[in-house]
Amino acid sequence: TTKIAILISGRGSNMATIIEAQRAGKIPGEIVLVLSNKDGAGGLALAKQAGIPTAVVASKGKSRAEFEKGVQTALEEAGADFVCLAGFMRVLSEDFVVRWNGRMLNIHPSLLPLFRGLHVHEQAIEAKVAVSGCTVHYVTPELDGGPIVGQAVVPVKAEDTPDTLAARVQKAEHLLYPAALAKCLGGEPEWDVQPGILLSLR
Ligand code: GAR
């Protein structure tokens, strides 16, 4: 069975939905580690509550090579063979990404290839698009550029602020990530059909 590690930097709401889906038998794998690059990440407490081993590898004050060595060691010690980036806000080096090629997913809060990088919801509002959403993709050295596993689409409203749009996109993320992960691990992807969210897996 696949041993999954989830990498976070913050709240961990996507991490929590993956844990929940795994508990419900919807993910063919086990979660062996939640790792944060930030000591105070809210997701760490949620993971601990769920009884999942956690680790902190601080990125602050370290070179990228030193940081990534720490992450790689923690992943190996946990026996992880698949990695989910879930609100993990550090860019990983080409060496690290290549080592996990085909075994590392990321979720990004836009319909890639539109709006890569940061301040995604500002970008979407600025562009006056009528829909936005989220993308789960394999991680490759090209930032936010790897093969797409699935996307979920939500409306963008004229009165949206970055915060209101972010909240709508996050609901879609919570449907998409567990379904996309299940598919990548060879399972039967399942998700609730919800009004205003169109989800599609490739
Ligand atoms: C999510 O919206 C995710 O798409 C985004 O960070 C948020 C994390 O929320 N990721 C990125 O912007 C990656 N560049 P969470 O900690 O509650 O899952």
Residues whose N, C-alpha, C, O or C-beta is under 5 A from the ligand:
A	BS01	GAR	G10 R11 G12 S13 N14 M15 A86 G87 F88 I107 H108 P109 G117
